[in-house]
Amino acid sequence: MPIDPRHVGRRYGPFRTTVCADQIRTFAIAVAGGSPGYFGTAVGDPHPWSVDDEAASRSPHGALVAPPTFGVTFAMKPFAMACSDPELGIDLLRLLHAEQEFEHGAPIRPGDELTTMGEIVEIRSRGPLEFLAVRTETVNAAGERVLVGRWTAVVRR
């Protein structure tokens, strides 16, 4: 069954999260191919500004900062909520997370209190496929935009 395009504009959130240094370090090590807790075993080296307090203190940011893809740990929630929203009637067994893109703003640092909102911005059909796109926007406590994401799912009818 097609996803009803009347759901375009449907919003999800706000979702709030507080970032801690251990989350940033663990994520940076994991995406570098390592095992969190065993920093020396990383296949690729995580950027020192995301794992080493001393190196990060000498950076232009003055402290640890999250790596670019860290946004998946908090900004994906509205997309997940849309995909599983019973009102949309999506069969999750037929869903593929097709793409995502980020537009970065202010750096994400330990202690940041982040708020994410999401909105369905597109629903379209092409042959036997349905496309669902959700735009998310995350701001810090100062109201600075830290991340805008666009998440797309493809659902086979």
N, CA, C and O of each residue as an XYZ file, in Angstrom:
628
protein
N       0.842     -1.177      0.000
C       0.000      0.000      0.000
C       0.893      1.248      0.000
O       1.835      1.323      0.789
N       0.618      2.211     -0.855
C       1.429      3.436     -0.911
C       1.348      4.227      0.399
O       0.351      4.173      1.119
N       2.412      4.951      0.679
C       2.416      5.844      1.835
C       1.621      7.086      1.437
O       1.878      7.685      0.392
N       0.684      7.460      2.249
C      -0.183      8.596      1.945
C       0.629      9.898      1.981
O       1.200     10.239      3.017
N       0.683     10.622      0.864
C       1.468     11.853      0.818
C       0.919     12.966      1.715
O       1.581     13.985      1.913
N      -0.271     12.777      2.251
C      -0.803     13.782      3.187
C       0.028     13.856      4.476
O      -0.147     14.773      5.279
N       0.932     12.887      4.667
C       1.782     12.907      5.856
C       2.976     13.849      5.717
O       3.685     14.089      6.695
N       3.210     14.383      4.521
C       4.265     15.383      4.367
C       3.938     16.543      5.306
O       2.806     17.025      5.339
N       4.927     16.979      6.058
C       4.728     18.027      7.056
C       4.564     17.487      8.465
O       4.624     18.249      9.431
N       4.357     16.189      8.596
C       4.226     15.563      9.917
C       5.542     15.732     10.666
O       6.613     15.512     10.100
N       5.465     16.122     11.939
C       6.663     16.428     12.735
C       6.864     15.403     13.841
O       5.922     14.785     14.336
N       8.134     15.251     14.206
C       8.530     14.344     15.287
C       9.520     15.088     16.181
O      10.458     15.722     15.697
N       9.298     15.001     17.472
C      10.186     15.654     18.423
C       9.410     16.668     19.235
O       8.192     16.785     19.094
N      10.100     17.392     20.073
C      11.553     17.480     20.186
C      12.137     16.288     20.951
O      11.517     15.732     21.857
N      13.357     15.923     20.546
C      14.130     14.893     21.226
C      15.368     15.567     21.794
O      16.077     16.284     21.088
N      15.620     15.332     23.068
C      16.742     15.996     23.735
C      17.791     14.985     24.165
O      17.479     13.864     24.567
N      19.041     15.415     24.069
C      20.144     14.575     24.522
C      21.264     15.468     25.029
O      21.458     16.582     24.543
N      21.992     14.970     26.005
C      23.179     15.653     26.499
C      24.384     14.819     26.103
O      24.448     13.624     26.390
N      25.325     15.453     25.449
C      26.516     14.769     24.935
C      27.561     14.686     26.035
O      27.787     15.653     26.762
N      28.201     13.521     26.154
C      29.308     13.392     27.104
C      30.582     12.980     26.357
O      30.532     12.439     25.252
N      31.708     13.250     26.989
C      33.011     12.980     26.369
C      33.169     11.504     26.027
O      33.712     11.172     24.973
N      32.705     10.617     26.897
C      32.851      9.184     26.624
C      32.074      8.761     25.379
O      32.529      7.891     24.636
N      30.907      9.365     25.142
C      30.151      9.048     23.924
C      30.953      9.441     22.683
O      31.020      8.685     21.713
N      31.551     10.613     22.722
C      32.335     11.090     21.583
C      33.530     10.174     21.347
O      33.783      9.761     20.215
N      34.268      9.853     22.413
C      35.443      8.982     22.278
C      35.056      7.604     21.738
O      35.672      7.101     20.799
N      34.039      7.005     22.336
C      33.607      5.666     21.941
C      33.195      5.638     20.473
O      33.568      4.724     19.737
N      32.431      6.630     20.052
C      31.988      6.693     18.659
C      33.187      6.866     17.728
O      33.297      6.168     16.720
N      34.078      7.785     18.058
C      35.244      8.053     17.200
C      36.107      6.803     17.036
O      36.585      6.516     15.939
N      36.304      6.070     18.113
C      37.112      4.847     18.048
C      36.398      3.786     17.213
O      37.019      3.114     16.390
N      35.094      3.639     17.429
C      34.335      2.619     16.692
C      34.346      2.886     15.190
O      34.542      1.958     14.405
N      34.137      4.141     14.774
C      34.102      4.405     13.338
C      35.493      4.358     12.708
O      35.619      4.275     11.486
N      36.541      4.412     13.540
C      37.903      4.254     13.020
C      38.269      2.778     12.891
O      39.361      2.439     12.434
N      37.350      1.903     13.297
C      37.591      0.474     13.163
C      38.113     -0.184     14.420
O      38.500     -1.352     14.393
N      38.131      0.536     15.504
C      38.653     -0.016     16.753
C      37.567     -0.534     17.660
O      36.379     -0.472     17.345
N      37.996     -1.044     18.786
C      37.078     -1.526     19.811
C      37.117     -0.539     20.965
O      38.162     -0.378     21.597
N      35.996      0.132     21.259
C      36.001      1.067     22.384
C      36.530      0.382     23.646
O      36.186     -0.763     23.940
N      37.363      1.100     24.373
C      38.006      0.550     25.558
C      39.395      0.016     25.245
O      40.191     -0.210     26.156
N      39.693     -0.189     23.967
C      40.996     -0.688     23.521
C      41.506      0.239     22.423
O      41.648     -0.167     21.270
N      41.774      1.468     22.787
C      42.102      2.520     21.828
C      43.207      2.103     20.871
O      43.130      2.414     19.683
N      44.240      1.404     21.356
C      45.373      1.055     20.516
C      45.070      0.043     19.436
O      45.916     -0.198     18.574
N      43.883     -0.564     19.449
C      43.576     -1.588     18.456
C      42.829     -1.045     17.251
O      42.442     -1.811     16.368
N      42.619      0.269     17.201
C      41.887      0.831     16.076
C      42.644      0.588     14.771
O      43.859      0.775     14.701
N      41.914      0.174     13.750
C      42.509     -0.068     12.436
C      42.983      1.256     11.847
O      44.122      1.371     11.394
N      42.107      2.249     11.858
C      42.466      3.607     11.464
C      42.552      4.427     12.739
O      41.910      4.095     13.735
N      43.317      5.462     12.716
C      43.427      6.278     13.923
C      42.293      7.289     13.977
O      42.100      8.053     13.032
N      41.538      7.305     15.074
C      40.522      8.346     15.217
C      41.214      9.702     15.335
O      42.352      9.786     15.798
N      40.538     10.736     14.925
C      41.131     12.065     15.004
C      41.385     12.406     16.470
O      40.497     12.230     17.303
N      42.583     12.892     16.797
C      42.900     13.176     18.204
C      41.975     14.202     18.841
O      41.799     14.182     20.059
N      41.382     15.090     18.068
C      40.483     16.077     18.659
C      39.202     15.448     19.191
O      38.454     16.090     19.929
N      38.943     14.184     18.817
C      37.746     13.492     19.300
C      38.044     12.471     20.388
O      37.117     11.910     20.972
N      39.328     12.217     20.674
C      39.644     11.184     21.668
C      40.666     11.608     22.713
O      40.732     11.003     23.783
N      41.463     12.630     22.430
C      42.594     13.008     23.291
C      42.384     14.421     23.839
O      42.465     15.401     23.099
N      42.112     14.514     25.148
C      41.840     15.817     25.762
C      42.980     16.810     25.548
O      42.746     17.985     25.266
N      44.205     16.332     25.682
C      45.355     17.236     25.544
C      45.467     17.774     24.113
O      45.624     18.978     23.912
N      45.386     16.892     23.132
C      45.454     17.329     21.725
C      44.277     18.248     21.393
O      44.439     19.248     20.695
N      43.108     17.903     21.894
C      41.915     18.709     21.618
C      42.020     20.093     22.251
O      41.510     21.070     21.702
N      42.679     20.179     23.401
C      42.822     21.485     24.059
C      43.666     22.448     23.225
O      43.536     23.664     23.362
N      44.527     21.910     22.363
C      45.377     22.746     21.497
C      44.728     22.999     20.139
O      45.304     23.690     19.298
N      43.543     22.450     19.917
C      42.854     22.610     18.631
C      42.163     23.979     18.584
O      42.070     24.660     19.605
N      41.687     24.375     17.424
C      40.928     25.630     17.333
C      39.655     25.617     18.183
O      39.108     26.673     18.502
N      39.184     24.417     18.548
C      37.960     24.297     19.340
C      38.231     24.338     20.840
O      37.321     24.612     21.623
N      39.466     24.071     21.251
C      39.847     24.162     22.652
C      39.416     23.002     23.529
O      39.718     22.993     24.723
N      38.724     22.032     22.978
C      38.258     20.874     23.753
C      37.827     19.797     22.766
O      37.804     20.018     21.555
N      37.483     18.622     23.307
C      37.000     17.536     22.449
C      35.829     18.006     21.588
O      34.992     18.795     22.027
N      35.790     17.510     20.367
C      34.654     17.753     19.475
C      34.255     16.424     18.843
O      35.089     15.543     18.638
N      32.985     16.297     18.544
C      32.469     15.070     17.941
C      32.883     14.980     16.479
O      32.971     15.998     15.793
N      33.142     13.749     15.995
C      33.434     13.580     14.564
C      32.183     13.869     13.728
O      31.071     13.883     14.256
N      32.368     14.099     12.425
C      31.248     14.523     11.573
C      30.029     13.600     11.571
O      28.901     14.085     11.490
N      30.224     12.303     11.655
C      29.075     11.391     11.571
C      28.444     11.093     12.926
O      27.534     10.268     13.009
N      28.905     11.741     13.980
C      28.357     11.532     15.326
C      26.851     11.817     15.373
O      26.145     11.304     16.241
N      26.374     12.625     14.450
C      24.956     12.972     14.428
C      24.016     11.786     14.355
O      22.861     11.891     14.768
N      24.484     10.658     13.840
C      23.596      9.490     13.780
C      23.191      9.021     15.170
O      22.171      8.348     15.314
N      23.966      9.360     16.198
C      23.655      8.885     17.541
C      22.468      9.601     18.165
O      21.881      9.091     19.119
N      22.101     10.763     17.654
C      20.968     11.498     18.223
C      19.981     12.006     17.167
O      18.780     12.051     17.435
N      20.448     12.387     15.987
C      19.577     13.039     15.007
C      18.760     12.066     14.177
O      17.884     12.494     13.426
N      19.018     10.779     14.289
C      18.290      9.794     13.498
C      16.921      9.457     14.103
O      16.079      8.852     13.440
N      16.709      9.844     15.343
C      15.480      9.435     16.028
C      14.206      9.861     15.297
O      13.306      9.033     15.159
N      14.075     11.110     14.819
C      12.842     11.448     14.094
C      12.629     10.594     12.845
O      11.495     10.248     12.513
N      13.715     10.257     12.156
C      13.611      9.390     10.976
C      13.101      8.009     11.393
O      12.207      7.453     10.755
N      13.669      7.467     12.455
C      13.231      6.159     12.945
C      11.768      6.200     13.378
O      11.015      5.256     13.139
N      11.378      7.287     14.008
C       9.982      7.424     14.441
C       9.043      7.494     13.245
O       7.961      6.909     13.272
N       9.445      8.203     12.199
C       8.600      8.286     11.005
C       8.463      6.924     10.347
O       7.367      6.528      9.950
N       9.571      6.209     10.231
C       9.547      4.894      9.573
C       8.673      3.895     10.317
O       8.082      3.000      9.711
N       8.596      4.054     11.635
C       7.815      3.111     12.432
C       6.471      3.687     12.886
O       5.772      3.067     13.688
N       6.110      4.848     12.386
C       4.850      5.491     12.753
C       3.681      4.661     12.209
O       3.570      4.490     10.995
N       2.816      4.148     13.074
C       1.706      3.316     12.603
C       0.768      4.055     11.641
O       0.111      3.423     10.814
N       0.703      5.369     11.741
C      -0.148      6.154     10.844
C       0.318      6.051      9.389
O      -0.494      6.157      8.470
N       1.630      5.843      9.176
C       2.155      5.732      7.817
C       1.992      4.327      7.260
O       1.972      4.140      6.043
N       1.875      3.340      8.140
C       1.613      1.968      7.708
C       2.748      1.317      6.934
O       2.501      0.505      6.042
N       3.988      1.663      7.261
C       5.142      1.108      6.552
C       5.475     -0.278      7.094
O       5.560     -0.478      8.305
N       5.659     -1.222      6.193
C       6.111     -2.567      6.553
C       7.639     -2.503      6.665
O       8.333     -2.414      5.652
N       8.156     -2.547      7.889
C       9.594     -2.390      8.107
C      10.425     -3.480      7.434
O      11.613     -3.283      7.177
N       9.810     -4.624      7.149
C      10.545     -5.684      6.463
C      10.798     -5.336      4.999
O      11.599     -5.992      4.332
N      10.125     -4.317      4.504
C      10.289     -3.895      3.109
C      11.030     -2.558      2.998
O      11.102     -1.966      1.922
N      11.574     -2.097      4.119
C      12.212     -0.780      4.169
C      13.723     -0.893      4.095
O      14.326     -1.771      4.711
N      14.322      0.003      3.337
C      15.770      0.118      3.244
C      16.145      1.558      3.548
O      15.618      2.486      2.935
N      17.064      1.744      4.503
C      17.603      3.089      4.760
C      18.539      3.399      3.598
O      19.646      2.866      3.523
N      18.087      4.263      2.694
C      18.767      4.446      1.417
C      19.902      5.456      1.461
O      20.983      5.184      0.938
N      19.685      6.603      2.067
C      20.757      7.593      2.104
C      20.529      8.568      3.243
O      19.438      8.680      3.802
N      21.606      9.265      3.560
C      21.541     10.344      4.539
C      22.605     11.356      4.170
O      23.632     11.019      3.581
N      22.343     12.594      4.524
C      23.334     13.632      4.294
C      23.260     14.612      5.450
O      22.200     14.825      6.038
N      24.410     15.207      5.769
C      24.501     16.137      6.883
C      25.019     17.486      6.426
O      25.877     17.577      5.548
N      24.489     18.519      7.032
C      25.015     19.874      6.914
C      25.414     20.269      8.328
O      24.574     20.351      9.225
N      26.704     20.512      8.513
C      27.230     20.771      9.856
C      27.239     22.254     10.182
O      27.476     23.100      9.320
N      26.976     22.544     11.437
C      27.034     23.913     11.940
C      28.059     23.991     13.046
O      29.218     23.621     12.856
N      27.638     24.470     14.201
C      28.534     24.601     15.353
C      29.061     23.226     15.761
O      28.343     22.233     15.643
N      30.306     23.156     16.238
C      30.834     21.861     16.673
C      30.051     21.303     17.861
O      29.488     22.049     18.662
N      30.032     19.991     17.949
C      29.361     19.302     19.051
C      30.428     18.956     20.077
O      31.439     18.330     19.756
N      30.187     19.377     21.325
C      31.178     19.218     22.393
C      30.559     18.494     23.602
O      29.339     18.456     23.759
N      31.413     17.930     24.439
C      30.886     17.346     25.682
C      30.130     18.408     26.484
O      30.555     19.559     26.579
N      29.017     17.997     27.049
C      28.194     18.904     27.836
C      27.105     19.587     27.035
O      26.186     20.166     27.614
N      27.188     19.530     25.707
C      26.156     20.156     24.884
C      24.807     19.496     25.145
O      24.686     18.272     25.184
N      23.816     20.330     25.320
C      22.435     19.868     25.419
C      21.800     20.140     24.065
O      21.629     21.291     23.663
N      21.451     19.059     23.367
C      20.978     19.161     21.994
C      19.488     18.842     21.908
O      18.973     17.981     22.622
N      18.817     19.556     21.018
C      17.399     19.317     20.763
C      17.227     19.091     19.263
O      17.663     19.901     18.446
N      16.587     17.979     18.918
C      16.373     17.615     17.521
C      14.889     17.561     17.212
O      14.096     16.983     17.955
N      14.535     18.178     16.098
C      13.179     18.112     15.557
C      13.269     17.492     14.171
O      14.271     17.657     13.474
N      12.227     16.785     13.776
C      12.205     16.192     12.443
C      10.870     16.424     11.774
O       9.847     16.615     12.432
N      10.901     16.405     10.433
C       9.686     16.607      9.660
C       9.762     15.795      8.375
O      10.797     15.763      7.710
N       8.667     15.144      8.035
C       8.590     14.466      6.737
C       8.520     15.548      5.674
O       7.622     16.390      5.689
N       9.474     15.522      4.751
C       9.533     16.557      3.714
C       9.194     16.029      2.327
O       8.969     16.809      1.402
N       9.157     14.698      2.177
C       8.833     14.155      0.857
C       8.313     12.731      0.990
O       8.847     11.919      1.745
N       7.266     12.457      0.243
C       6.757     11.096      0.044
C       6.431     11.008     -1.436
O       5.640     11.796     -1.954
N       7.042     10.046     -2.112
C       6.766      9.893     -3.541
C       6.868      8.426     -3.936
O       7.466      7.612     -3.233
N       6.279      8.120     -5.058
C       6.308      6.761     -5.602
C       7.060      6.761     -6.912
O       7.034      7.728     -7.673
N       7.731      5.648     -7.154
C       8.387      5.441     -8.450
C       8.341      3.942     -8.713
O       9.055      3.163     -8.082
N       7.499      3.557     -9.644
C       7.316      2.136     -9.910
C       6.824      1.439     -8.660
O       5.876      1.902     -8.026
N       7.461      0.320     -8.290
C       7.016     -0.424     -7.112
C       7.632      0.091     -5.803
O       7.535     -0.566     -4.767
N       8.269      1.277     -5.858
C       8.978      1.793     -4.686
C       8.327      3.064     -4.150
O       7.820      3.896     -4.903
N       8.360      3.185     -2.837
C       7.914      4.393     -2.131
C       9.151      5.033     -1.512
O      10.013      4.333     -0.982
N       9.241      6.345     -1.576
C      10.358      7.078     -1.000
C       9.833      7.977      0.108
O       8.852      8.699     -0.069
N      10.504      7.920      1.251
C      10.152      8.741      2.409
C      11.397      9.520      2.805
O      12.441      8.923      3.067
N      11.303     10.842      2.853
C      12.437     11.671      3.259
C      12.055     12.483      4.490
O      10.984     13.087      4.553
N      12.952     12.480      5.455
C      12.758     13.221      6.700
C      13.924     14.189      6.860
O      15.084     13.803      6.714
N      13.614     15.441      7.160
C      14.636     16.450      7.439
C      14.674     16.645      8.946
O      13.635     16.813      9.583
N      15.877     16.623      9.514
C      16.034     16.869     10.938
C      16.892     18.114     11.134
O      17.752     18.435     10.314
N      16.641     18.794     12.224
C      17.461     19.940     12.595
C      17.751     19.848     14.086
O      16.853     19.654     14.906
N      19.028     19.994     14.413
C      19.462     19.916     15.802
C      20.129     21.224     16.195
O      20.975     21.745     15.469
N      19.742     21.747     17.345
C      20.342     22.967     17.882
C      20.885     22.678     19.279
O      20.434     21.757     19.961
N      21.866     23.488     19.687
C      22.387     23.370     21.049
C      21.610     24.309     21.970
O      20.697     25.003     21.523
N      21.969     24.331     23.257
C      21.224     25.132     24.238
C      21.286     26.625     23.930
O      20.401     27.374     24.344
N      22.322     27.072     23.207
C      22.434     28.481     22.826
C      21.605     28.795     21.587
O      21.568     29.940     21.137
N      20.939     27.778     21.032
C      20.126     27.976     19.840
C      20.914     27.907     18.539
O      20.369     28.169     17.467
N      22.201     27.554     18.630
C      23.019     27.430     17.426
C      22.692     26.119     16.725
O      22.564     25.076     17.365
N      22.562     26.181     15.423
C      22.320     24.973     14.642
C      23.623     24.174     14.610
O      24.668     24.692     14.217
N      23.551     22.911     15.026
C      24.735     22.053     14.966
C      24.654     21.048     13.834
O      25.680     20.592     13.329
N      23.427     20.695     13.427
C      23.307     19.680     12.383
C      21.942     19.754     11.711
O      20.908     19.882     12.366
N      21.972     19.672     10.398
C      20.753     19.456      9.615
C      20.982     18.147      8.883
O      22.008     17.960      8.229
N      20.029     17.250      8.997
C      20.149     15.959      8.333
C      18.987     15.726      7.388
O      17.882     16.228      7.594
N      19.256     14.963      6.362
C      18.189     14.491      5.467
C      18.367     12.979      5.366
O      19.434     12.482      5.007
N      17.316     12.279      5.684
C      17.321     10.818      5.773
C      16.279     10.286      4.805
O      15.137     10.747      4.804
N      16.659      9.331      3.993
C      15.731      8.789      3.000
C      15.590      7.290      3.151
O      16.578      6.568      3.286
N      14.345      6.830      3.127
C      14.047      5.402      3.144
C      13.346      5.037      1.836
O      12.601      5.834      1.265
N      13.602      3.827      1.387
C      12.918      3.279      0.221
C      12.120      2.070      0.716
O      12.648      1.208      1.420
N      10.861      2.024      0.343
C       9.994      0.931      0.770
C       9.458      0.233     -0.483
O       8.858      0.858     -1.358
N       9.688     -1.057     -0.538
C       9.181     -1.857     -1.663
C       7.737     -2.242     -1.366
O       7.423     -2.751     -0.291
N       6.866     -1.989     -2.340
C       5.443     -2.365     -2.145
C       5.261     -3.834     -2.301
O       4.144     -4.334     -2.174
